[in-house]
Protein backbone atom coordinates (compact mmCIF):
# COMPACT_ATOMS: atom_id res chain seq x y z
CA UNK A 1 0.00 0.00 0.00
CA UNK A 2 2.85 2.36 0.87
CA UNK A 3 4.53 1.69 -2.49
CA UNK A 4 1.29 2.41 -4.37
CA UNK A 5 0.84 5.66 -2.43
CA UNK A 6 4.43 6.64 -3.18
CA UNK A 7 3.99 5.90 -6.90
CA UNK A 8 0.75 7.89 -6.96
CA UNK A 9 2.43 10.81 -5.17
CA UNK A 10 5.32 10.77 -7.67
CA UNK A 11 2.85 10.81 -10.58
CA UNK A 12 1.00 13.75 -9.06
CA UNK A 13 4.25 15.66 -8.51
CA UNK A 14 5.48 14.94 -12.04
CA UNK A 15 2.16 16.10 -13.46
CA UNK A 16 2.28 19.24 -11.26
CA UNK A 17 5.75 20.06 -12.60
CA UNK A 18 4.51 19.60 -16.16
CA UNK A 19 1.50 21.85 -15.55
CA UNK A 20 3.67 24.43 -13.79
CA UNK A 21 6.10 24.42 -16.71
CA UNK A 22 3.25 24.94 -19.18
CA UNK A 23 1.86 27.82 -17.13
CA UNK A 24 5.28 29.43 -16.91
CA UNK A 25 5.70 29.24 -20.69
CA UNK A 26 2.25 30.74 -21.28
CA UNK A 27 2.74 33.69 -18.94
CA UNK A 28 6.38 34.32 -19.87
CA UNK A 29 5.30 36.74 -22.61
CA UNK A 30 3.06 38.61 -20.16
CA UNK A 31 5.76 39.16 -17.55
CA UNK A 32 7.76 42.37 -17.66
CA UNK A 33 10.53 43.94 -15.66
CA UNK A 34 10.13 47.50 -14.50
CA UNK A 35 12.92 49.56 -13.02
CA UNK A 36 13.43 53.20 -12.20
CA UNK A 37 16.58 55.10 -11.40
CA UNK A 38 17.69 58.50 -10.15
CA UNK A 39 21.45 58.96 -10.21
CA UNK A 40 24.04 61.25 -11.79
CA UNK A 41 21.33 63.90 -12.25
CA UNK A 42 19.36 61.56 -14.54
CA UNK A 43 15.96 60.05 -13.75
CA UNK A 44 14.92 57.14 -15.92
CA UNK A 45 12.16 54.58 -16.32
CA UNK A 46 12.86 51.20 -17.95
CA UNK A 47 10.51 48.43 -19.00
CA UNK A 48 11.97 45.09 -20.07
CA UNK A 49 15.49 46.53 -19.77
CA UNK A 50 14.76 49.30 -22.29
CA UNK A 51 14.77 52.93 -21.18
CA UNK A 52 11.39 54.35 -22.16
CA UNK A 53 11.87 57.74 -20.54
CA UNK A 54 14.83 59.73 -19.27
CA UNK A 55 15.24 63.31 -18.07
CA UNK A 56 17.64 65.51 -16.18
CA UNK A 57 16.78 65.68 -12.49
CA UNK A 58 18.34 66.92 -9.28
CA UNK A 59 17.60 65.99 -5.69
CA UNK A 60 15.06 63.28 -6.50
CA UNK A 61 14.46 59.70 -5.50
CA UNK A 62 13.58 57.00 -8.03
CA UNK A 63 10.22 57.50 -9.76
CA UNK A 64 7.49 55.15 -8.49
CA UNK A 65 5.03 53.08 -10.46
CA UNK A 66 1.66 53.99 -8.92
CA UNK A 67 -0.77 52.55 -11.50
CA UNK A 68 -0.73 49.84 -14.15
CA UNK A 69 -3.55 48.27 -16.13
CA UNK A 70 -3.67 45.75 -18.93
CA UNK A 71 -7.13 45.70 -20.35
CA UNK A 72 -8.46 44.76 -23.76
CA UNK A 73 -9.77 48.19 -24.53
CA UNK A 74 -6.77 50.09 -23.12
CA UNK A 75 -3.81 47.89 -23.97
CA UNK A 76 -1.10 48.66 -21.36
CA UNK A 77 -1.13 51.86 -19.32
CA UNK A 78 1.47 52.88 -16.73
CA UNK A 79 1.49 55.92 -14.44
CA UNK A 80 4.75 56.78 -12.69
CA UNK A 81 5.21 59.49 -10.08
CA UNK A 82 8.32 61.63 -9.60
CA UNK A 83 9.69 61.68 -6.04
CA UNK A 84 11.42 64.97 -5.26
CA UNK A 85 13.51 65.18 -2.09
CA UNK A 86 12.53 67.60 0.64
CA UNK A 87 9.16 68.40 2.09
CA UNK A 88 7.86 71.17 -0.18
CA UNK A 89 5.74 68.65 -2.05
CA UNK A 90 4.45 65.26 -0.95
CA UNK A 91 4.48 63.65 -4.36
CA UNK A 92 5.47 64.84 -7.77
CA UNK A 93 4.60 64.93 -11.43
CA UNK A 94 2.58 61.98 -12.77
CA UNK A 95 3.92 60.61 -16.07
CA UNK A 96 1.57 58.53 -18.23
CA UNK A 97 2.70 55.88 -20.74
CA UNK A 98 0.77 53.61 -23.11
CA UNK A 99 1.58 50.59 -25.25
CA UNK A 100 -0.97 49.82 -27.93
CA UNK A 101 -2.07 46.22 -28.17
CA UNK A 102 0.33 44.15 -30.25
CA UNK A 103 3.03 46.84 -30.45
CA UNK A 104 6.40 46.82 -28.74
CA UNK A 105 6.94 50.57 -28.48
CA UNK A 106 5.70 52.44 -25.44
CA UNK A 107 4.46 56.00 -25.96
CA UNK A 108 4.80 58.88 -23.52
CA UNK A 109 1.27 60.24 -23.19
CA UNK A 110 1.92 63.26 -21.03
CA UNK A 111 2.19 64.45 -17.47
CA UNK A 112 0.15 65.98 -14.68
CA UNK A 113 1.47 68.23 -11.95
CA UNK A 114 0.64 66.59 -8.64
CA UNK A 115 1.79 68.02 -5.32
CA UNK A 116 0.80 66.02 -2.36
CA UNK A 117 -1.94 64.93 -0.12
CA UNK A 118 -3.79 61.71 -0.75
CA UNK A 119 -2.64 59.62 -3.69
CA UNK A 120 -4.67 60.11 -6.85
CA UNK A 121 -7.29 57.54 -7.74
CA UNK A 122 -7.78 56.00 -11.16
CA UNK A 123 -10.78 54.84 -13.17
CA UNK A 124 -10.81 53.11 -16.54
CA UNK A 125 -14.07 53.35 -18.44
CA UNK A 126 -14.24 52.41 -22.09
CA UNK A 127 -11.45 54.28 -23.85
CA UNK A 128 -10.90 56.84 -21.08
CA UNK A 129 -8.47 56.88 -18.17
CA UNK A 130 -9.66 59.24 -15.44
CA UNK A 131 -7.12 60.45 -12.87
CA UNK A 132 -8.75 62.02 -9.82
CA UNK A 133 -6.91 64.43 -7.51
CA UNK A 134 -8.89 64.11 -4.29
CA UNK A 135 -7.25 67.19 -2.71
CA UNK A 136 -8.09 69.67 -5.45
CA UNK A 137 -11.24 67.92 -6.60
CA UNK A 138 -9.95 68.00 -10.18
CA UNK A 139 -10.21 65.13 -12.64
CA UNK A 140 -7.95 64.67 -15.65
CA UNK A 141 -8.86 62.54 -18.66
CA UNK A 142 -6.72 60.65 -21.18
CA UNK A 143 -8.19 58.99 -24.25
CA UNK A 144 -6.84 55.72 -25.62
CA UNK A 145 -4.20 56.25 -28.31
CA UNK A 146 -4.68 60.02 -28.65
Secondary structure, 3 states (H helix, E strand, C coil): CHHHHHHHHHHHHHHHHHHHHHHHHHHHCCCCCEEEEEECCEEEEEECCEEEEEEECCCEEEEEEEEEEEECCCEEEEEEEEEECCCCCCCCCEEEEEECCCCCCCEEEEEECCCCCCCCEEEEECCEEEEEECCCCEEEEEECCC
